[in-house]
Amino acid sequence: MKSLDGDLAALCGEMERLDYVVVKHGDFVCVRLPLISSVRIHHTPERGFRFVPQVGPFHRSAGLFITSAVAVAALAASAFVFGLTPVTLTVGFLGLVALAHDACRFVLTEGCLTRLQQLIASRGVVRSSLAPGQRPALGESAQYTYLDQRAADPTSVMR
């Protein structure tokens, strides 16, 4: 079994500190999310970080395809067997609910991906400007410089 990369181990520790459910699987980490969703994080020094959103054991796109295929097949079978009856309308409604469930999974995984990228980017920016003993943790706030837009805009006219 492979061990975690140093950067991946640091990210894993920071995410655990921020109360994410993080599971280590040899050479990659899995962030568990609600609705049977997760995001796998792989890291190599050559390729950097790679994120794979999952729905159960499937990739996110495959999960959406399976949900869509099952919903369409169930609706077609119901329409063929029962015709246009309340049963068919109920099956159609349940298919729409299943697809809305997948939309919620997309929102969850995209939110997690965004947060992961923010954590990694903030750590990368801080790493280059501070000495190793002065680096803040991943989740700590960074210093921001705000620019007054009116002073920076050369086209503004002073009256």
C-alpha positions as CSV (number, residue, x, y, z in Angstrom):
1,M,0.0,0.0,0.0
2,K,1.4,3.4,-1.0
3,S,1.6,6.2,1.6
4,L,0.3,9.7,1.2
5,D,2.3,12.5,-0.5
6,G,3.5,15.2,1.9
7,D,1.3,18.0,0.3
8,L,-1.6,15.6,0.3
9,A,-1.1,14.7,4.0
10,A,-0.9,18.4,4.9
11,L,-4.2,19.1,3.0
12,C,-5.8,16.1,4.7
13,G,-4.8,17.3,8.1
14,E,-6.1,20.8,7.3
15,M,-9.4,19.4,6.1
16,E,-9.8,17.3,9.2
17,R,-9.1,20.4,11.3
18,L,-12.0,22.1,9.4
19,D,-14.3,19.2,10.2
20,Y,-14.5,17.5,6.8
21,V,-14.9,13.7,6.8
22,V,-11.6,12.6,5.2
23,V,-10.8,9.0,4.5
24,K,-7.2,7.9,3.5
25,H,-7.0,5.2,0.9
26,G,-3.4,4.5,0.3
27,D,-2.1,7.0,-2.2
28,F,-5.3,9.1,-2.4
29,V,-7.8,10.8,0.0
30,C,-11.5,10.7,-0.2
31,V,-13.7,13.6,1.2
32,R,-17.1,12.2,2.1
33,L,-20.2,14.4,1.4
34,P,-23.9,13.9,2.0
35,L,-26.2,12.2,-0.6
36,I,-23.7,9.3,-1.2
37,S,-21.3,11.8,-2.8
38,S,-17.5,12.1,-2.4
39,V,-14.5,13.8,-4.0
40,R,-11.3,11.8,-4.4
41,I,-8.0,13.8,-4.2
42,H,-4.9,12.5,-5.9
43,H,-1.5,14.2,-5.8
44,T,1.8,13.7,-7.6
45,P,4.7,16.1,-7.6
46,E,4.7,16.0,-11.4
47,R,1.0,16.5,-12.1
48,G,-0.1,18.3,-9.0
49,F,-3.6,17.8,-7.5
50,R,-6.3,16.0,-9.3
51,F,-9.9,15.8,-8.1
52,V,-12.4,13.1,-9.1
53,P,-16.1,13.7,-8.0
54,Q,-17.9,10.5,-7.2
55,V,-21.5,9.4,-6.7
56,G,-21.3,6.1,-4.8
57,P,-18.9,3.9,-6.7
58,F,-19.3,5.8,-10.0
59,H,-17.9,8.9,-11.4
60,R,-20.3,11.8,-11.2
61,S,-21.2,11.8,-15.0
62,A,-21.8,8.0,-15.0
63,G,-24.1,8.4,-12.0
64,L,-26.1,11.0,-13.8
65,F,-26.3,8.8,-16.9
66,I,-27.5,5.8,-14.8
67,T,-30.1,7.8,-13.0
68,S,-31.4,9.3,-16.3
69,A,-31.4,5.9,-18.0
70,V,-33.3,4.2,-15.1
71,A,-35.9,7.1,-14.9
72,V,-36.5,7.0,-18.7
73,A,-36.7,3.2,-18.8
74,A,-39.1,3.1,-15.8
75,L,-41.4,5.8,-17.3
76,A,-41.4,4.0,-20.7
77,A,-42.2,0.7,-19.1
78,S,-45.0,2.2,-17.0
79,A,-46.5,4.0,-20.0
80,F,-46.3,0.8,-22.1
81,V,-47.9,-1.4,-19.4
82,F,-50.4,1.0,-17.8
83,G,-50.9,3.7,-20.4
84,L,-51.5,7.3,-19.2
85,T,-52.7,6.6,-15.7
86,P,-51.8,7.9,-12.2
87,V,-49.2,5.2,-11.9
88,T,-47.3,6.5,-15.0
89,L,-47.6,10.1,-13.7
90,T,-46.2,9.0,-10.3
91,V,-43.3,7.2,-12.0
92,G,-42.6,10.3,-14.1
93,F,-42.6,12.5,-10.9
94,L,-40.2,10.1,-9.1
95,G,-37.9,10.3,-12.1
96,L,-37.8,14.1,-11.9
97,V,-37.2,13.9,-8.2
98,A,-34.2,11.5,-8.8
99,L,-32.8,13.9,-11.4
100,A,-33.2,16.8,-8.9
101,H,-31.3,14.7,-6.4
102,D,-28.5,14.4,-8.9
103,A,-28.5,18.2,-9.3
104,C,-28.0,18.5,-5.6
105,R,-25.1,16.1,-5.8
106,F,-23.5,18.3,-8.5
107,V,-23.9,21.4,-6.2
108,L,-22.3,19.5,-3.3
109,T,-19.4,18.2,-5.2
110,E,-18.7,21.5,-7.0
111,G,-18.8,23.4,-3.7
112,C,-16.3,20.9,-2.2
113,L,-14.0,21.2,-5.3
114,T,-14.1,25.0,-5.0
115,R,-13.2,24.9,-1.3
116,L,-10.4,22.5,-2.0
117,Q,-9.0,24.7,-4.7
118,Q,-9.2,27.7,-2.4
119,L,-7.3,25.9,0.3
120,I,-4.6,24.8,-2.0
121,A,-4.3,28.2,-3.7
122,S,-4.1,30.1,-0.5
123,R,-1.4,27.8,0.8
124,G,0.6,28.1,-2.4
125,V,0.5,31.9,-2.3
126,V,1.5,32.0,1.3
127,R,4.3,29.4,0.8
128,S,6.3,31.5,-1.6
129,S,6.2,34.7,0.5
130,L,6.9,33.5,4.0
131,A,9.7,31.5,5.7
132,P,8.7,27.9,6.6
133,G,8.3,28.7,10.3
134,Q,6.0,31.7,9.6
135,R,3.5,29.9,7.3
136,P,-0.1,30.0,8.6
137,A,-2.3,26.9,8.3
138,L,-4.4,26.4,5.2
139,G,-7.6,27.8,6.7
140,E,-6.2,30.9,8.2
141,S,-7.1,34.2,6.5
142,A,-4.5,35.9,4.3
143,Q,-3.7,39.6,4.3
144,Y,-5.5,41.4,1.5
145,T,-4.6,44.7,-0.2
146,Y,-7.6,46.7,-1.4
147,L,-7.1,49.2,-4.2
148,D,-9.3,52.3,-4.3
149,Q,-10.8,52.0,-7.8
150,R,-11.3,55.8,-8.2
151,A,-7.5,56.5,-7.6
152,A,-6.5,53.7,-9.9
153,D,-8.8,54.6,-12.8
154,P,-6.9,57.0,-15.2
155,T,-10.1,57.8,-17.1
156,S,-11.9,59.3,-14.1
157,V,-12.1,63.1,-14.2
158,M,-11.7,65.1,-11.0
159,R,-14.3,67.8,-10.6
